[in-house]
Amino acid sequence: MLGCVLALAQGVHAQPPSSGAHLVLPVAAIEDPSATLDAGEALARLQQGGAEVVTSDIPSFGFQPHLHWLLVPIDTGSQGGEHFLVAGRPHSDYLDLYLLDQHGELLSHQQHGDMRKWEDRPFDDNELIFPLWLPPDSRVYALLRMQTTGSLELPLTLLSRDGLYDYKQARNGFAGLYFGAILAMALFNLLLFIAIRDHSYLLYVAYLLALVMFLLTRSSFAFELFWPTRPELNDTVRVFSSFLSEALAVLFASAFLQLSSSRPRWARAMQTLGGGLLVAAALSPFFPIAVILKVATFAVVIIAPMLLVTVLLRIRDGFRPARYFLLSFLPLAILGSLFVLKTFAFIPSNWLFDHGFEVGSTLEAWLLSFALAYRLTMLKSENERIQKEINVELEKRVRERTEELNRALNARSEFLAVMSHEIRTPLNGLLGTVDMLKDSPLNAEQRQKIHVIEQSGNTLVELINDILDYARIEAGRLPIDEEQFNLPGLIRESVALFEHRARINGDELRVELDDNLGLLCRGDPLRLRQIVVNLVSNAVKFTEGGTVVVRAQRDSQNPAYALVEVVDEGIGIDRRQLGHLFELFQQGDGSTRRRYGGTGLGLAICRQLVELMGGEIGAESEPGKGSRFWFRLPLPEVSRDERRAEQQEDMTASSAPPVRLLIVDDNHVNLLVAQGLARKLGHDVEVAESGPEAIAVLLNDSRPFDLILMDCEMPGMDGFETSREILRLQGDGKIDEIPVVALTAHAVPDKIRQCHEAGMISHIAKPINSAKLDREIRSVLKHGNGHGDRQASNG
């Protein structure tokens, strides 16, 4: 007989083949602190009445370091034969079964547990299953010897073969559903991380994978799949993955809830806790499993309240995704806490508590995916809002910078206008006087000196024009005209300007024009002359005792284009500098500028002009052997009919009779120069030194004027105001209609526009000579208006 304790047990009955049952309690249990009892001694202890009677559905003793013996009665009834005793804790270290008959005789002995190799198991399954052969119509006893480093609990189920099959199907289905759901969520969030590079998604994926590893080791699936011959890894990996999943959960929560930006102190506390758990995970293999497993289990009790407080704080902050986080966190927190309480034997165990992590983490994974999706949507909306604010701020800054730039450009334009005016005014007196002196009787030495003065003055005018032209090109305000002109004549005239300098350098300067070039063509002669002059000037400047050849011909592939080449035998250019040659202020190396002078503007202006006219420009050179500069421009030839009409107009214009002019200028020198040049051309001239004086002359002089030349900058009533007053008087019928042409040192676009707005029909930029003045007077008389902006750059 087994004594009074066994008499209390009702026994479990063997069930029909298709069913199974938990063993009916009470179960008798004794502790073996020294682990020295054998089966007979343990049975004797149980007979002596010192056993603990366990009445809960699942025997649970919490964390117990000592070995325990359990005695379970089984009534076989008429359903004897093959049965299976399932111990529902796969992670139990050691579990031995002694099957006894009702007289205490040993029927069988089997050894199990996850600290024994897989191949030594009595039944090939991740669960601890004992196959039994039960005699019919009798009572037998299962004496279980149990020792584990974790929580000591042992739910027992007795099943037939069919019942075991159904049990395994249900268990495997639940495991497949759980692990499949978790891995699917991990893959989904990994793809999201790859797409948007938000590290919170990566933390969440790592957390899910660590949780999967913990549950795989707890259920012994990992033992079966990965290390069946290394049972010592079971507890080690289980504790490591437990700490790791806890650490990643804390770090993920900190990142998801954006604590670093909203609550930095709380974020540091969370990160410290997460870092401590990571350190614990790394050090866990070096500590006793029994101790470290308790720490890992108890850490859940600390983490759950801390996460709860954190998420409630973020909800109070108005962070909407925190609500979804709370909804997903609560099931796992509640079930995880119940699991811990069950593990420490504070509450009785059941299926839901035992699988709390699986159920809670599945709910958490799916709900957190919605939370992450909502957070992504919210962050996108927030980014759009921030982007709009940034755009508004950028637009404001752009407006401010644009206004500053406009002010700077206006200041620059004003500076250029003032400097141009102040330099051109004395130059006009100088060059105009030189032009008149050339018609006076002079000896050879005097003429040479006059020529030097004229060339120096013209060089200064060219420099001023280059600066103004580049400023206009930059601002996109340089107009390109189209008119008929003599192309061979223009090239020869441009080259002739440098014959004197070439003779001084000992150079041979030649012009070679192809027969197919034609005579008259259509284009902008002023800008073409500017390009040719710049290129020939450079060639002559950098050639000493060599040859400079200017060639022009029709392009072989497109006859509407003219190809002009300037070839010299000068100093040449290094290949490395050729690519930057047409940029602003590029002039080879510093020694070139020191030796030959120059501003570095000419070639940059040439490139801009060629491109504005629809052509292309290039250069080839070799140091010490010379250079070849070329450009192609659309300069179509003029038809014979157009040529006859132009010749007829020129004959008519050249035969125009002298006219009567009124010249208005407050500068006495410039007034004398303009008066002298006009009289040199045979015109009748009256002068006025102010706006009111000019009005008085117009009102009181009985003889009509054909043209008024008006200076712009005069004290009191300036040229603009005087022109408007003349227009008003003409409108009132007090004076005849007389065209007004600006004769001013202003040559910038803004001032030219003011001239037209004031009623002036054209513009002549100082300094002037007799040829320029004659061209403008003939143009006004021929067309009834001037060339406007074109004359602004005449110089």
C-alpha positions in Angstrom: 0.0 0.0 0.0 1.2 3.5 -0.7 -0.1 5.1 2.4 -2.5 7.8 3.4 -1.3 10.4 0.8 -2.0 8.1 -2.1 -5.4 7.2 -0.6 -6.4 10.8 -1.2 -5.8 10.6 -4.9 -8.8 9.7 -7.1 -6.6 8.7 -10.0 -6.8 9.5 -13.7 -8.6 7.1 -16.0 -7.2 6.1 -19.3 -9.4 7.7 -22.0 -10.9 6.3 -25.2 -8.5 6.3 -28.2 -9.6 9.6 -29.6 -9.3 11.6 -26.4 -6.9 12.7 -23.7 -7.1 14.1 -20.2 -5.1 16.1 -17.7 -4.3 13.9 -14.7 -6.8 14.3 -11.9 -5.2 15.8 -8.8 -4.3 15.8 -5.9 -0.7 14.9 -6.8 1.8 14.0 -4.0 5.2 15.8 -4.1 8.3 15.7 -1.9 11.6 17.7 -2.0 15.0 16.1 -2.3 17.5 18.9 -1.4 20.5 16.6 -1.5 19.4 14.8 -4.7 20.5 11.5 -3.2 17.2 9.6 -3.0 16.6 6.8 -5.4 13.1 5.7 -6.6 12.6 3.3 -3.7 13.7 5.8 -1.1 11.5 8.5 -2.6 8.5 6.1 -2.6 9.2 5.3 1.0 9.2 9.0 1.9 5.9 9.4 0.2 4.5 6.4 2.2 5.6 8.0 5.4 3.1 10.8 5.0 5.6 13.7 4.6 4.4 14.5 1.1 2.9 17.9 -0.1 -0.5 17.5 -1.6 -0.9 19.6 -4.8 -4.5 20.3 -5.7 -4.1 22.8 -8.6 -4.7 21.7 -12.2 -1.0 22.3 -13.0 1.5 21.4 -10.3 3.7 24.6 -9.9 6.4 25.2 -7.3 8.0 28.4 -8.6 11.8 28.7 -8.8 13.1 25.7 -6.7 16.8 24.8 -6.8 16.2 21.4 -5.4 15.1 18.1 -7.0 11.4 17.1 -6.6 9.6 13.8 -6.7 5.9 13.7 -7.8 3.6 10.7 -7.5 0.6 10.5 -9.9 -2.0 7.7 -9.7 -3.5 6.4 -13.0 -6.6 4.2 -13.3 -6.5 2.2 -16.5 -10.0 0.8 -16.5 -11.0 -1.2 -19.6 -8.9 1.0 -21.9 -5.4 -0.4 -21.2 -2.7 -0.8 -23.7 -0.6 2.0 -25.4 -0.8 5.5 -23.9 1.4 8.6 -23.8 2.1 10.8 -20.8 2.8 14.4 -22.0 4.7 16.7 -19.6 3.9 20.2 -20.9 7.2 21.9 -20.0 9.6 21.1 -22.9 12.3 23.2 -21.2 12.5 21.1 -18.1 16.2 20.1 -17.5 15.7 16.6 -16.2 12.5 14.5 -15.9 12.6 10.8 -15.2 9.6 8.5 -15.1 9.2 5.4 -12.9 6.0 3.4 -13.7 4.9 1.4 -10.7 2.1 -1.1 -10.3 -0.4 -1.0 -7.4 2.0 -3.0 -5.3 5.0 -0.6 -5.9 6.7 -2.9 -8.3 8.7 -1.1 -11.1 7.1 -1.7 -14.6 9.3 0.7 -16.6 11.9 3.5 -16.3 12.4 6.4 -18.8 14.7 9.5 -18.8 13.8 12.8 -20.4 14.6 16.5 -20.3 16.3 19.2 -22.4 19.6 18.7 -20.8 19.9 15.3 -22.4 20.8 14.8 -26.0 18.0 14.6 -28.5 18.9 11.1 -29.6 18.4 9.8 -26.0 14.8 10.8 -25.8 12.3 8.0 -25.3 10.0 9.7 -27.9 11.1 11.9 -30.8 9.2 15.1 -30.2 10.0 18.6 -28.8 7.5 18.0 -26.0 8.6 15.7 -23.1 6.5 12.6 -24.0 6.7 9.2 -22.3 5.2 6.2 -24.1 3.5 3.8 -21.7 2.0 0.3 -21.8 -0.9 0.2 -19.2 -2.5 -3.0 -18.0 -6.3 -3.0 -18.2 -8.6 -2.7 -15.2 -5.9 -1.7 -12.8 -4.3 1.3 -11.0 -0.7 2.2 -11.7 1.5 5.0 -10.4 3.8 7.4 -12.3 6.7 8.4 -10.0 8.4 11.5 -11.6 11.8 12.8 -10.7 12.1 16.4 -11.7 15.0 19.0 -11.6 15.3 22.2 -13.5 17.0 25.6 -13.2 13.8 27.4 -14.2 10.4 27.5 -12.7 9.3 24.1 -11.4 5.9 23.3 -12.9 4.6 20.2 -14.7 1.2 20.1 -16.5 0.6 16.4 -17.2 -1.7 14.9 -19.9 -2.4 11.2 -20.6 -3.3 10.5 -24.2 -4.0 7.6 -26.5 -2.2 7.4 -29.8 -5.1 9.1 -31.6 -5.3 11.7 -28.9 -1.6 12.4 -29.2 -2.0 12.9 -32.9 -4.8 15.4 -32.3 -2.8 17.1 -29.6 0.3 17.5 -31.9 -1.8 18.8 -34.7 -3.3 21.5 -32.6 0.1 22.4 -31.0 1.9 22.5 -34.4 -0.9 24.5 -35.9 -0.8 27.1 -33.1 3.1 27.2 -33.4 2.9 27.6 -37.2 0.3 30.3 -36.9 2.3 32.2 -34.3 5.8 32.0 -35.8 4.4 32.6 -39.3 2.6 35.7 -38.1 5.7 37.1 -36.3 8.1 36.4 -39.1 5.7 37.9 -41.7 5.5 41.1 -39.6 9.3 41.0 -39.3 9.8 40.8 -43.0 7.2 43.5 -43.7 8.8 45.9 -41.3 12.3 45.0 -42.7 11.1 46.0 -46.1 9.7 49.3 -44.7 13.1 50.0 -43.1 14.8 49.4 -46.4 12.4 51.8 -48.1 12.4 54.7 -45.6 15.5 54.1 -43.5 13.8 54.7 -40.2 15.9 52.9 -37.6 12.8 52.3 -35.3 11.6 49.7 -37.9 15.0 48.0 -37.7 14.8 47.9 -33.9 11.3 46.4 -34.2 12.4 43.7 -36.6 15.3 42.8 -34.3 13.0 42.7 -31.3 10.6 40.3 -33.1 13.5 38.0 -34.2 14.9 37.9 -30.6 11.4 37.1 -29.3 11.0 34.3 -31.8 14.4 32.9 -30.7 13.3 33.0 -27.1 10.1 31.1 -27.7 11.8 28.6 -30.0 14.2 27.7 -27.2 11.5 27.6 -24.6 9.4 25.2 -26.7 12.5 23.1 -27.6 11.9 23.7 -31.4 15.4 25.3 -31.5 16.9 22.3 -29.7 15.4 19.9 -32.3 16.3 22.0 -35.3 19.7 23.7 -34.5 21.7 21.9 -31.8 20.3 18.5 -31.0 23.7 17.3 -29.7 24.4 20.4 -27.6 21.7 20.4 -24.8 23.7 22.8 -22.7 22.9 25.6 -25.3 19.2 25.4 -24.5 19.3 27.4 -21.2 22.1 29.7 -22.4 20.3 30.8 -25.6 17.0 31.0 -23.8 18.4 33.5 -21.2 20.4 35.4 -23.8 17.4 35.8 -26.2 15.2 36.8 -23.2 17.5 39.7 -22.2 18.0 40.6 -25.9 14.2 40.8 -26.6 13.7 42.9 -23.5 16.5 45.3 -24.4 15.2 45.7 -27.9 11.7 46.3 -26.7 12.9 49.1 -24.5 15.0 50.7 -27.3 12.3 50.3 -29.8 9.8 52.0 -27.6 12.2 54.9 -27.0 12.7 55.3 -30.8 9.0 54.8 -31.7 7.8 57.3 -29.1 10.5 59.9 -30.2 11.7 60.4 -26.6 15.0 61.9 -27.6 13.3 65.0 -29.0 10.3 65.2 -26.7 11.6 64.0 -23.3 15.4 63.7 -23.4 15.9 62.8 -19.7 13.3 60.0 -20.0 15.0 58.9 -23.2 18.3 58.6 -21.4 16.7 56.5 -18.7 15.2 54.2 -21.3 18.4 54.0 -23.2 20.3 53.2 -20.0 17.9 50.4 -19.2 18.1 49.0 -22.7 21.9 49.2 -22.7 22.0 47.5 -19.3 19.9 44.7 -20.6 22.2 44.3 -23.7 25.1 44.0 -21.3 23.2 41.4 -19.3 22.6 39.5 -22.5 26.2 39.5 -23.4 27.3 38.4 -19.9 24.5 35.9 -19.3 26.6 32.8 -20.4 29.1 33.5 -17.7 26.6 33.5 -14.7 24.8 30.6 -13.1 21.7 29.9 -15.2 19.4 29.6 -12.1 20.3 33.1 -11.0 20.4 34.8 -14.3 17.1 33.2 -15.4 15.3 34.7 -12.4 16.8 38.1 -13.2 15.6 37.9 -16.8 12.1 36.8 -15.7 11.9 39.5 -13.0 13.1 42.2 -15.5 9.7 42.0 -17.2 8.1 43.3 -13.9 10.3 46.4 -14.2 10.0 46.9 -17.9 6.2 46.6 -18.2 5.3 49.5 -15.7 8.1 51.7 -17.1 6.8 51.3 -20.7 3.3 51.9 -19.5 4.3 55.2 -17.8 6.3 56.2 -20.8 3.5 55.7 -23.3 1.0 57.5 -21.0 3.4 60.5 -20.8 3.6 60.6 -24.6 -0.2 60.4 -24.9 -0.4 63.4 -22.6 2.1 65.2 -24.8 -0.3 64.8 -27.7 1.7 62.2 -29.6 -1.0 60.3 -31.4 0.9 57.1 -32.4 1.4 56.5 -28.6 -2.3 55.6 -28.4 -1.7 52.7 -30.9 1.4 51.7 -29.0 -0.6 51.5 -25.8 -3.3 49.4 -27.5 -0.7 47.0 -28.8 1.4 47.0 -25.6 -1.4 46.3 -23.1 -2.1 42.6 -24.1 1.6 41.7 -24.0 2.1 43.6 -20.8 -0.9 42.0 -19.0 -0.3 38.4 -20.3 3.5 38.8 -19.8 2.9 39.9 -16.2 0.6 37.0 -15.5 3.2 34.7 -17.0 5.8 36.0 -14.6 3.4 35.7 -11.6 2.6 32.1 -12.7 6.3 31.4 -13.1 7.0 32.5 -9.6 4.0 30.4 -8.4 2.1 33.5 -7.1 -0.9 32.5 -9.2 -2.0 29.1 -10.5 -1.0 28.2 -14.1 -3.3 27.6 -17.0 -3.0 27.4 -20.8 -3.6 31.2 -21.4 -1.0 32.2 -18.8 1.4 29.6 -20.0 1.2 30.9 -23.6 0.9 34.5 -22.6 4.0 35.6 -24.5 2.9 33.9 -27.7 -0.7 35.3 -27.6 0.4 38.8 -26.4 3.3 39.1 -28.8 1.2 38.1 -31.8 -1.4 40.7 -30.9 1.4 43.2 -30.3 3.1 42.5 -33.6 0.0 43.0 -35.7 -1.3 46.1 -33.7 2.2 47.6 -33.7 2.3 47.3 -37.4 -0.8 49.5 -37.6 0.9 51.8 -35.1 4.0 52.0 -37.3 1.9 52.6 -40.4 0.0 55.4 -38.6 3.3 56.9 -37.4 4.6 56.8 -40.9 1.5 58.6 -42.1 1.8 61.1 -39.3 5.5 61.7 -40.0 4.7 62.2 -43.7 2.0 64.7 -42.9 4.4 66.4 -40.4 7.2 66.5 -43.0 4.8 68.0 -45.5 3.8 70.6 -43.0 7.4 71.3 -42.2 8.3 71.4 -45.9 5.6 73.9 -46.5 6.9 76.1 -43.7 10.4 75.7 -45.0 9.2 76.6 -48.5 7.5 79.7 -47.1 10.6 80.7 -45.3 12.8 79.9 -48.3 10.5 82.0 -50.5 10.7 84.8 -48.0 14.5 84.5 -48.0 14.6 84.3 -51.8 12.5 87.5 -52.0 14.8 89.2 -49.5 17.9 88.1 -51.3 16.3 89.0 -54.7 15.6 92.5 -53.3 19.2 92.7 -52.0 20.5 91.5 -55.4 18.3 94.0 -57.2 19.6 96.8 -54.9 23.1 95.6 -55.6 22.5 95.5 -59.3 20.9 98.9 -59.3 23.8 100.2 -57.3 26.2 98.6 -59.8 24.2 100.0 -62.7 24.2 103.5 -61.1 28.0 103.2 -60.5 28.6 102.2 -64.1 26.4 105.0 -65.3 28.1 107.6 -63.3 31.6 106.4 -64.1 30.8 106.0 -67.8 29.4 109.5 -67.8 32.2 111.1 -65.9 34.9 109.4 -68.1 33.1 109.9 -71.4 32.5 113.7 -70.8 36.2 114.7 -70.8 36.9 112.1 -73.5 34.4 113.7 -75.7 36.2 117.0 -75.4 39.5 115.3 -76.1 38.6 113.2 -79.1 36.3 115.7 -80.6 39.0 118.3 -80.5 41.4 115.8 -82.0 38.9 115.1 -84.8 38.7 118.8 -85.6 42.5 119.3 -85.4 43.0 116.5 -88.1 41.5 118.9 -90.7 43.8 121.8 -89.7 47.3 122.3 -91.4 49.7 120.0 -89.4 53.2 118.8 -90.1 54.1 115.1 -89.9 55.3 115.1 -86.3 52.1 116.9 -85.2 49.9 114.5 -87.1 51.7 111.5 -85.5 51.1 113.0 -82.0 47.5 113.7 -82.8 47.2 110.1 -84.0 48.7 108.8 -80.7 46.2 110.9 -78.7 43.3 109.6 -80.8 44.4 106.0 -80.5 44.8 106.3 -76.7 41.4 107.9 -76.4 39.8 105.2 -78.5 41.5 102.5 -76.4 39.9 104.0 -73.3 36.5 104.2 -75.0 36.8 100.5 -76.0 37.6 99.5 -72.5 34.6 101.4 -71.2 32.4 99.8 -73.8 33.7 96.3 -73.0 32.8 96.8 -69.3 29.3 98.1 -70.2 28.7 95.4 -72.8 29.6 92.6 -70.4 27.3 94.0 -67.7 24.5 94.2 -70.3 25.2 90.6 -71.5 25.0 89.4 -67.9 21.7 91.1 -67.4 20.4 89.8 -70.7 19.8 93.3 -72.0 22.2 93.4 -75.0 20.2 93.7 -78.2 21.3 92.1 -81.5 20.4 94.0 -84.6 20.0 92.8 -88.2 20.9 95.1 -91.1 22.7 95.1 -94.4 26.4 95.8 -94.4 29.6 95.3 -96.4 31.2 92.2 -94.9 34.6 92.5 -96.7 34.8 96.2 -96.0 34.0 95.7 -92.3 36.7 93.1 -91.9 39.3 95.3 -93.8 38.4 98.4 -91.7 38.6 96.5 -88.5 42.1 95.1 -89.4 43.3 98.5 -90.6 42.9 99.8 -87.1 45.9 97.7 -86.1 48.3 98.4 -89.0 50.2 101.0 -87.1 50.7 98.8 -84.0 51.7 95.9 -86.2 54.4 98.0 -87.9 55.7 98.9 -84.4 55.9 95.2 -83.4 57.5 94.3 -86.7 54.5 92.1 -87.7 53.1 91.3 -91.1 49.4 91.9 -91.0 47.4 90.3 -93.9 43.8 90.0 -94.8 42.8 87.0 -97.0 39.1 87.0 -98.2 37.7 84.1 -100.2 35.9 85.0 -103.4 32.8 83.2 -102.2 32.4 85.5 -99.2 30.2 87.9 -101.0 29.8 91.6 -100.6 26.7 92.6 -98.7 25.3 90.4 -95.9 22.7 90.6 -93.2 23.6 90.7 -89.5 24.8 93.0 -86.7 27.9 94.9 -88.0 28.6 96.6 -84.7 28.9 93.4 -82.8 30.8 91.6 -85.6 33.2 94.5 -85.7 33.6 94.2 -81.9 34.5 90.5 -82.2 37.0 91.0 -85.1 38.6 93.9 -83.3 39.1 92.0 -80.1 40.6 88.9 -81.8 42.9 90.9 -84.1 44.0 93.1 -81.2 45.0 90.1 -79.2 46.8 88.6 -82.2 48.9 91.7 -82.8 49.5 92.3 -79.1 51.0 88.8 -78.5 53.0 88.6 -81.8 56.4 90.2 -82.2 58.2 89.9 -85.6 55.7 87.4 -86.9 52.7 87.2 -89.2 49.0 87.8 -88.4 46.5 86.6 -91.0 42.8 87.3 -91.0 40.9 84.9 -93.2 37.2 84.9 -94.1 35.1 82.5 -96.2 31.7 80.9 -96.5 31.2 77.8 -94.5 31.5 74.8 -96.7 28.6 72.9 -95.1 26.2 75.9 -94.6 26.8 78.8 -97.0 24.6 81.0 -94.9 27.4 81.0 -92.3 30.6 82.9 -92.5 33.8 81.4 -91.1 36.4 84.0 -89.8 39.9 83.0 -88.7 42.6 85.0 -87.0 45.9 83.1 -87.1 49.1 84.4 -85.5 52.7 83.4 -84.9 52.7 84.7 -81.4 53.6 83.3 -78.0 50.8 80.6 -78.0 48.7 79.3 -75.2 49.1 76.2 -72.9 46.6 73.4 -73.6 45.5 73.5 -69.9 44.4 77.1 -70.3 42.6 76.7 -73.5 39.5 75.3 -71.8 39.1 78.4 -69.6 40.3 81.0 -72.2 36.8 82.4 -73.0 35.9 82.8 -69.3 35.8 86.1 -67.6 39.2 87.6 -66.6 41.2 84.7 -68.1 44.4 85.7 -69.8 46.8 82.8 -69.6 49.1 83.0 -66.6 50.0 86.0 -64.5 53.2 86.7 -66.4 51.1 87.3 -69.6 49.1 90.1 -68.0 52.2 91.7 -66.4 54.0 91.7 -69.8 51.3 92.5 -72.2 48.6 94.1 -70.1 44.8 93.8 -70.8 41.7 93.2 -68.7 40.7 89.6 -69.7 37.3 90.9 -70.8 37.7 90.7 -74.5 37.5 87.0 -75.2 34.7 86.5 -72.7 32.7 89.2 -74.5 33.5 87.6 -77.9 32.1 84.3 -76.7 28.9 85.9 -75.3 28.4 87.9 -78.5 28.9 84.9 -80.8 26.5 82.8 -78.8 23.9 85.6 -78.8 24.2 85.8 -82.6 23.7 82.1 -82.9 27.2 81.0 -83.7 30.2 79.3 -82.2 33.8 80.2 -81.3 36.9 78.3 -80.6 40.7 78.4 -80.3 43.7 76.2 -81.1 47.2 76.9 -79.9 50.6 75.6 -79.1 53.1 77.4 -76.9 55.8 79.1 -78.9 54.2 78.4 -82.3 51.1 80.7 -82.3 47.4 80.5 -82.1 44.3 80.1 -84.3 41.0 81.7 -83.2 37.9 81.1 -85.3 34.2 81.8 -85.2 31.2 80.9 -87.3 28.2 83.3 -87.5 25.0 83.2 -89.5 25.6 86.1 -92.0 23.4 85.3 -95.1 24.2 87.2 -98.3 21.8 90.0 -99.4 19.9 89.4 -102.6 20.4 91.7 -105.6 17.0 93.4 -105.2 17.7 94.2 -101.6 21.2 95.4 -102.6 19.8 97.9 -105.2 17.2 99.2 -102.7 19.9 99.8 -100.1 22.2 101.5 -102.6 19.4 103.8 -103.6 18.7 104.7 -100.0 22.4 105.4 -99.4 22.5 107.7 -102.4 19.4 109.6 -101.2 20.8 109.9 -97.6 24.3 111.0 -98.7 22.8 113.8 -100.8 20.7 115.2 -97.9 21.1 119.0 -97.6 22.6 120.6 -94.5 20.3 121.0 -91.6 19.8 123.5 -88.8 20.7 122.1 -85.3 20.1 123.2 -81.8 22.8 121.7 -79.4 22.0 121.8 -75.7 24.9 121.1 -73.2 25.9 122.6 -69.9 29.6 121.6 -70.5 31.2 124.4 -72.4 34.0 122.2 -73.8 31.6 119.5 -75.1 29.4 122.2 -76.5 32.2 123.7 -78.5 33.3 120.2 -79.7 29.7 119.3 -80.9 29.3 122.7 -82.5 32.7 122.4 -84.3 32.0 118.9 -85.6 28.5 119.9 -86.8 29.8 122.9 -88.6 32.6 120.7 -90.1 29.8 118.6 -91.6 28.2 121.8 -93.1 25.3 122.2 -90.7 23.9 125.5 -89.3 24.2 125.4 -85.5 22.7 127.2 -82.5 23.7 126.4 -79.0 22.1 126.6 -75.5 23.9 125.8 -72.2 20.7 124.9 -70.1 17.2 123.6 -70.5 15.4 127.0 -69.9 17.8 128.6 -72.5 16.9 125.9 -75.0 13.2 126.5 -74.5 13.7 130.2 -74.9 15.6 129.7 -78.2 12.8 127.5 -79.5 10.1 129.9 -78.6 11.9 133.0 -79.8 13.8 131.9 -82.9 11.8 132.6 -86.1 13.7 130.1 -88.2 12.7 126.4 -87.6 15.2 123.7 -86.4 15.5 120.3 -88.1 17.0 118.5 -85.1 17.8 119.0 -81.4 20.9 117.3 -79.8 20.2 117.2 -76.1 22.6 116.5 -73.2 20.9 114.6 -70.3 22.8 115.7 -67.2 22.4 119.4 -66.7 21.8 121.4 -63.5 18.3 122.6 -62.8 16.2 121.5 -65.7 18.0 118.4 -67.0 17.7 116.9 -70.5 14.9 114.6 -69.7 12.7 117.3 -68.2 13.6 119.7 -71.1 12.6 117.0 -73.7 9.2 116.5 -71.9 8.7 120.3 -71.9 9.5 120.5 -75.6 6.9 117.7 -76.3 4.3 119.6 -74.2 5.0 122.8 -76.2 4.7 120.9 -79.4 1.4 119.4 -78.3 0.1 122.9 -77.5 1.2 124.1 -80.9 3.6 126.7 -79.6 6.6 125.2 -81.5 7.0 123.0 -84.5 7.6 119.2 -84.1 11.3 118.8 -83.9 13.0 115.4 -83.3 15.1 115.3 -80.1 18.2 113.1 -80.0 20.2 112.4 -76.8 23.8 113.5 -77.0 25.1 112.3 -73.7 27.9 110.5 -71.9 25.4 108.0 -70.6 25.6 104.6 -72.3 23.9 102.2 -69.9 20.5 100.6 -70.7 18.6 102.3 -67.9 19.6 105.8 -69.0 18.9 105.0 -72.6 15.4 103.8 -71.6 14.9 107.1 -69.7 15.8 109.0 -72.9 13.0 107.2 -74.9 10.6 107.7 -72.0 11.3 111.4 -72.0 10.4 111.6 -75.8 13.9 111.4 -77.3 13.8 109.4 -80.5 17.5 108.2 -80.5 20.7 108.3 -78.6 24.3 109.2 -79.4 26.9 108.1 -76.8 29.9 110.4 -76.1 32.6 110.7 -77.1 31.7 111.5 -80.7 33.5 112.3 -83.9 32.3 113.8 -87.2 31.7 110.3 -88.7 29.5 109.1 -85.9 27.5 112.4 -85.8 27.0 112.4 -89.5 25.7 108.8 -89.5 23.1 109.6 -86.8 21.9 112.8 -88.4 21.5 111.0 -91.7 19.7 108.2 -90.0 17.2 110.5 -88.3 16.5 112.4 -91.4 16.1 109.2 -93.5 13.8 107.2 -91.1 12.3 109.9 -89.0 13.7 108.0 -85.9 16.9 106.7 -84.6 18.3 103.3 -84.0 17.5 103.5 -80.3 19.5 101.0 -78.2 21.9 100.2 -81.0 23.5 103.7 -80.8 24.0 103.2 -77.1 27.1 101.2 -77.7 28.5 103.3 -80.5 31.9 104.3 -79.3 
